[in-house]
């Protein structure tokens, strides 16, 4: 400043004063922009947290629904197994009854043959008895 002289010093002082003011204004502007951007980032984070929560809730509901379906299917499967066991028991009982019916039919045929045979023997005995009485 000594080299330029006093008048130049005033000009430089004003020049640098304006520059300082401009830089301070620019600094405030940049700080405001930074604050706005930080606020936006916070809003985005809050919104994404909300969206994340919504997604978690949706997934949780789907999971519960699927678990309920699985439980229902397991109950149906158990019920079907019980029905199959009952059907098998019923089939076995029906087979036993069918076998008994066949056995009873065979006994009936044997009894009818025995009755027929005894009736024939009785007729023969009666005929021989009447012959004896006639003689």
Buried (B, 14 or more C-beta within 10 A) or exposed (E): EEEEEEEEEEEEEEEEEEEEEEEEEEEEEEEEEEEEEEEEEEEEEEEEEEEEEEEEEEEEEEEEEEEEEEEEEEEEEEEEEEEEEEEEEEEEEEEEEEEEEEEEEEEEEEEEEEEEEEEEEEEEEEEEEEEEEEE
